[in-house]
Amino acid sequence: MTKFNLDAAHSSIDFSVKHMMVSKVKGSFTNFTADLEGNAEDLTGATISFDIDVKSITTNNEDRDNHLRGADFFDTEAFPNIKFVATDIKKTDDGEYNVTGDMTIKGETKPVTFEVEYGGKGTNPWGVEVVAFNAETKISRKEFDLTWNQALETGGVLVGDDIKINVELQLNPAQ
């Protein structure tokens, strides 16, 4: 089994949520770690986890970011991290997997399944082998006690319940 190190400069964790029932607000976390140990070309049997520093949230709006860090949403003083640990990996097609695991947000741990696609491997200009993965999922923020909202005069709510999460990872075999 190969242990891989995260190439943070070429990786991202992004999310989107409906705003006012009509548009999407997008954001990302800029500080996170990801661990993979196994065969990059066959994830079955691998160990996979990631840990996100929630204070690193950015939506390109400082007031909104501070609100998200506060008690109404993530309460980063009490719950500084989001964690995911894979518990089951099923191959669904060539280079495609359902990776199910325990996700912990704001003290709530729930099973979440990511659809993962192996992007391939290559060698960068410095002679280092790299592998890449894309992972996507959708979660209900209510399931993780992220319940703040505001009713709209026209009906509906300010913030949707479904959060779409997209993870792009580039990794290097540990030396």
Backbone torsions as a table, in degrees:
resi	resn	phi	psi	omega
1	MET	NA	134.3	-179.8
2	THR	-98.1	136.0	173.1
3	LYS	-94.3	135.3	-178.8
4	PHE	-114.2	145.1	176.0
5	ASN	-105.2	142.6	178.5
6	LEU	-70.3	134.3	169.5
7	ASP	-98.6	89.0	-172.9
8	ALA	-61.8	-29.0	-178.6
9	ALA	-68.9	-18.5	-178.1
10	HIS	-123.0	27.1	-179.3
11	SER	-132.7	158.0	179.4
12	SER	-156.3	153.6	170.5
13	ILE	-127.3	113.8	-175.6
14	ASP	-120.8	159.2	177.5
15	PHE	-145.8	162.3	173.7
16	SER	-145.2	151.8	-180.0
17	VAL	-147.5	147.0	177.3
18	LYS	-67.0	137.5	178.1
19	HIS	-119.4	126.1	179.3
20	MET	57.6	24.3	175.9
21	MET	69.4	3.3	-174.3
22	VAL	-127.7	-29.2	-177.2
23	SER	-127.6	179.0	178.9
24	LYS	-118.3	140.4	168.8
25	VAL	-104.5	133.3	-179.8
26	LYS	-114.0	151.3	177.9
27	GLY	-155.2	-179.3	179.6
28	SER	-153.0	167.0	171.6
29	PHE	-112.3	127.9	-174.0
30	THR	-96.8	-9.4	-179.5
31	ASN	-129.2	113.3	-179.6
32	PHE	-157.4	161.9	173.5
33	THR	-123.1	155.3	175.8
34	ALA	-142.2	136.4	179.3
35	ASP	-122.1	132.2	175.9
36	LEU	-136.2	128.1	173.0
37	GLU	-132.3	121.1	-177.9
38	GLY	155.4	-157.9	178.9
39	ASN	-99.8	115.8	-177.0
40	ALA	-61.5	-28.6	-178.2
41	GLU	-87.6	-6.0	174.4
42	ASP	-151.1	93.3	-173.8
43	LEU	-70.5	-14.5	179.6
44	THR	-57.6	129.3	-178.5
45	GLY	89.8	-4.0	-179.5
46	ALA	-77.7	160.8	168.7
47	THR	-107.5	131.0	-175.0
48	ILE	-136.2	134.9	173.7
49	SER	-154.7	158.7	169.7
50	PHE	-146.4	156.9	-176.7
51	ASP	-137.6	123.8	-176.3
52	ILE	-111.3	131.9	171.3
53	ASP	-81.0	105.7	-173.1
54	VAL	-65.4	-27.3	178.5
55	LYS	-63.7	-16.5	-179.3
56	SER	-83.9	9.6	-179.5
57	ILE	-63.3	138.1	175.6
58	THR	-142.6	133.3	175.6
59	THR	-125.2	14.7	-176.8
60	ASN	64.9	26.0	175.8
61	ASN	-146.4	106.2	-172.4
62	GLU	-59.7	-41.8	178.8
63	ASP	-61.8	-45.7	179.1
64	ARG	-64.5	-42.6	179.9
65	ASP	-60.5	-42.8	178.6
66	ASN	-65.3	-37.8	176.3
67	HIS	-63.2	-43.3	179.0
68	LEU	-63.5	-34.1	178.6
69	ARG	-73.7	-21.4	-174.2
70	GLY	-80.1	-176.9	-174.6
71	ALA	-63.5	-26.6	179.0
72	ASP	-63.2	-29.2	-178.0
73	PHE	-121.1	-98.8	-171.0
74	PHE	-80.3	-21.8	-178.5
75	ASP	49.2	61.3	-172.5
76	THR	-64.1	-19.6	176.0
77	GLU	-66.8	-41.1	-179.8
78	ALA	-87.7	-31.6	-174.7
79	PHE	-131.6	77.9	-171.7
80	PRO	-74.2	-12.7	-174.0
81	ASN	-131.9	152.1	165.6
82	ILE	-108.7	132.7	-177.8
83	LYS	-125.2	147.4	173.4
84	PHE	-137.3	131.3	176.2
85	VAL	-131.3	119.7	-179.0
86	ALA	-66.7	138.7	177.3
87	THR	-118.8	-17.6	-177.9
88	ASP	-156.4	133.5	179.6
89	ILE	-128.2	120.0	179.0
90	LYS	-119.2	129.0	175.1
91	LYS	-76.1	127.6	-178.7
92	THR	-107.8	-20.3	-179.8
93	ASP	-168.1	-180.0	178.7
94	ASP	-63.8	113.3	179.0
95	GLY	76.2	12.4	-179.6
96	GLU	-127.2	141.6	-173.3
97	TYR	-142.9	154.6	163.5
98	ASN	-105.4	114.2	180.0
99	VAL	-107.1	108.6	-179.9
100	THR	-100.4	142.1	178.7
101	GLY	-163.1	-179.8	178.2
102	ASP	-91.7	119.3	175.5
103	MET	-106.9	131.5	178.7
104	THR	-116.7	120.2	176.8
105	ILE	-132.1	127.2	175.9
106	LYS	52.9	40.7	176.7
107	GLY	80.1	-3.2	178.8
108	GLU	-101.8	126.6	178.3
109	THR	-111.0	124.7	-178.6
110	LYS	-136.6	152.1	173.7
111	PRO	-72.9	136.6	179.4
112	VAL	-136.1	139.1	177.4
113	THR	-114.7	125.7	174.5
114	PHE	-98.6	137.1	167.6
115	GLU	-87.2	116.8	-172.8
116	VAL	-113.6	135.3	176.2
117	GLU	-122.0	127.4	175.7
118	TYR	-75.4	121.1	-177.6
119	GLY	-83.4	-19.9	-179.7
120	GLY	120.2	-173.9	178.6
121	LYS	-135.5	158.5	179.1
122	GLY	-161.7	-175.3	177.8
123	THR	-123.0	126.0	-178.6
124	ASN	-76.7	173.2	-176.6
125	PRO	-61.3	-13.6	-179.8
126	TRP	-100.2	10.7	176.4
127	GLY	80.9	14.7	-178.9
128	VAL	-98.3	131.0	177.4
129	GLU	-70.4	138.9	176.5
130	VAL	-129.6	149.0	172.2
131	VAL	-127.6	155.7	-176.5
132	ALA	-138.2	148.6	177.7
133	PHE	-139.8	148.8	169.6
134	ASN	-119.7	134.7	178.9
135	ALA	-132.8	136.4	-179.4
136	GLU	-134.0	145.4	174.1
137	THR	-154.8	171.9	174.4
138	LYS	-134.9	132.4	178.5
139	ILE	-125.2	160.2	172.7
140	SER	-94.3	121.7	-178.4
141	ARG	-66.8	-27.9	177.9
142	LYS	-61.7	-35.0	179.1
143	GLU	-63.5	-20.2	-178.7
144	PHE	-110.4	23.7	176.5
145	ASP	60.4	31.9	174.6
146	LEU	-103.8	73.3	-165.8
147	THR	-103.2	-5.5	-178.3
148	TRP	-57.1	139.8	176.0
149	ASN	-162.7	173.6	178.8
150	GLN	-142.7	130.1	177.9
151	ALA	-71.6	145.9	177.7
152	LEU	-99.1	144.7	178.8
153	GLU	-58.3	-31.0	-177.4
154	THR	-87.6	3.9	-176.4
155	GLY	99.5	155.2	-178.4
156	GLY	85.2	-166.3	-175.8
157	VAL	-131.7	162.9	-178.5
158	LEU	-69.5	-42.8	-174.8
159	VAL	-120.6	126.9	178.3
160	GLY	-68.4	165.1	-179.9
161	ASP	-85.4	-37.8	-175.9
162	ASP	-78.1	128.2	175.7
163	ILE	-112.6	121.0	175.1
164	LYS	-92.4	131.3	-177.4
165	ILE	-119.8	133.0	177.6
166	ASN	-126.5	125.7	-179.8
167	VAL	-118.0	123.2	173.6
168	GLU	-113.1	119.8	-177.9
169	LEU	-121.3	134.0	167.4
170	GLN	-119.8	130.8	-174.6
171	LEU	-129.9	155.5	176.7
172	ASN	-123.9	139.4	175.1
173	PRO	-59.1	137.1	178.2
174	ALA	-65.2	142.8	-178.8
175	GLN	-89.7	NA	NA
